[in-house]
């Protein structure tokens, strides 16, 4: 049975980007483990379960899974995870990742080990920012020369105010697209397409919530 590790934010993950792939992989017979930076349960971004944003039925479904799925309520610390124990490591997005997962040295090491080993990585939305900070064993950015998609500046500009503050008052420390490009990533968020999922060898990236299901199916095909 294939095994997957989901690395999920304690600062606010986007419900659809975690739960849709988690459920799809589970349906396909993949054994899923969840990890967070400290081993505390992940926190869901309230905007991702806002009925006005996603519909009442979907909001209730996502919140129920978040609150009752044992894998999400009892995760392991990232530091305890070993990449070679898993066939794939999945990094769901959400603005919260910019403060914890993307800055976590153990998350970066997991990504490095996955891409330098025999695994496949799926990185979604704001978690794509992790690629701007993770380096290979020689010190080069892992994303240099790789084709990637992710949460685009054009969308970010519609969310933050003129001082980069999010609706909840937190100041966004960086924009994913800017950092990934600066690290040498070949960025194309395919803004004219309904879905954006990019495969570059053992690295799969997805633009945002609407690409989550296709990203999960793509990962299953790669596995």
N, C-alpha and C positions, 0 to 999 in steps of 0.2 A: 504494500500500500504506500503510495507517495505521501510525503510529509511536507507540510508548509508551516512556516513561522510568520505570523502577522505582527509587525512592530507598530504599536498604536500609541497615539499621543495622550498624555495626561493633561495637556493644556487645551484640548479641544479638537477631536477628530470629526470629520464630516461623515455623518451616519451612512449614507449610501455608498461612499467610497470604501468603507470597511465592511459593512454588513452584506452588501450584495456579492462581492467576491467571496467573502467567508462562506456564505450560504451556498453559492454555486460550486465552490471547490468541495464543500462537504457533500453535496449531492452527488458529485462525481467520484466520491470515495477517497478523497484526500484527507489525511489526518491533520487537523489544524491545531496549532498551539499559538497562544497570544502572549506577547511580551510587551512591557511598558518600561520606560526608563528606570523607575524605582521598584516596580513590581506591584504598585498600587493599581486599582482598577482605572481604566482609561476614562476620560471625561468626554462626553459628546457635545459638540457645538450645538447650542440650542437653536440656532438658525436652521440647522439641518433637520430638525424635527418640529419646525414651525408649520402648523397646518396651512397657514397662508402661503407658505413657500412650496410645500411638497404635497399638500392635500391632507385631509384629516385621516384617511385610512392609512396612507403610507407613513405619516408621522407617528401614528399609534403603533404600527407594526415595527418601525425602526426603534422606537423607544422601548417597546416590549423586549425585543431581542437584546438591546443594550443592557437592560436591567435583569434579564433572566438567563442569558446564555452563560454557562459556567466558564467557558473559555475567556469571556470578557470580564466576568466578575472576579475571576481568580487567576490573573496572569502571572507570568514569571518575570523577574528582572531581566532586562536586555543582557546584562553582564553575565548571566548564567547560560545564555544561549550560545551554541556552537553552529556555525554555518554548515559544517559538513554533516550535521545530524538531519539536515532538511534538503529536500529537492528544490525548494523555492523559498525565498524570503520576500514577503509582500509588505510594502510601506504605504498604507492608506494616507490620504491627505487630510486637509483641514488647516485653517490658519494656525492652529495650536502647534503644528509641527515645527514652525519657524523658531519657536522658543525652546523646544525640548528635543525631539527626535533628530532634527537636522543638525543640532549642535552637540549631540551625544557621541562621545568617542567610541563607545561600544557599538552604536548603530552604524557608524562609519566603518568600523572594523568588520561588522557583519556583511555590509555591502561589499567591501573589498574582498573578503574571503569568498563570498558567493560568486563574484565575477571572475576571480582568479582561480576558482575551483571548478567544480562540475555542476554548480547550481544555476538557477535562473532567478533573476530579480524582477519584480514588478513594482514600479514606483509611480504613485498617482498624485496628480494635482500639486499642492504646495509641498508635499514630501519630495518632489523632484528637486527642491532646493538642496536636499542632502547631497546631490551630485556635485554641487558647487563647493563642497567642503571636504568630500572624501577623496583620498589619494591612494595610489597604488604603492606597492612595496618600495618603489624607487623615488617616491615623493611627487610624482606627476598626478594631476587631477584625473580621476577615473573617467570623467565625462569628455575629456579632450578628444575631439575628432569623432565623437559618437553622435548619431542622429537621435534627437529627443523631442518630445512634446511636454507640455506642462501648463500650469496656470499662467495665462498671458498677462502682460502689463495692461492691455486694453481692458481686460475684465477687472483687474485690481483697481484701476483708476475709477471704476464705477462704484467701488465699495468704500475706499478710504477717503478721508477729507483732505484738504490742502496740506495738512501737516502729517499725513500718513496715519491718522488715527482711525481705528476700526469703529464700527457702531457701538461696541462694548467699552470704548474708551482707551483700549490698549494701542500703543504706537507700534506699527509694523516696522521691524528693524531693517528689513531688506525686501526687495521684490525678487521673486524667484527667477523670472526671465532674465533680469539684469545679471544676477550672480552666475547663473548657468552659462550664459553667453561669455561672461568674463573669464570663466574657467575653461573655455574652449569648446563648449558644447555646440553642435550644429542644430540650432533651435528652429522648429517650425510647429506652431500650435494649430495650424490648419484652420484658421478662423472662419473660413467659408464653408467648412464641413460640419455636419451635425455631431460627428464623433471623431475623436483624434486619438489613435493608439499607434505608437511607433515601436517597431521591433528592430533592434540593432544587436545581432548576435544573441547573447544571453541576457540582454537588458531590454525590458519592456517598459515603456512609459505611457501614461495616459493623461489627458489634458485636465479632466475634471469630473464632476459627478455623473454627467450624462454619458461618459465614456466607460463607466465602471463595469457594466455588464459585458461589453465587448472586450474590455481588458481581461476580465476573468476568463472568457471563452478563448481569447488569444493565448493566455497563459496555459490553459489546459491543452491546447493544441501543441504548444512548445514542449510541455511535459511529456 
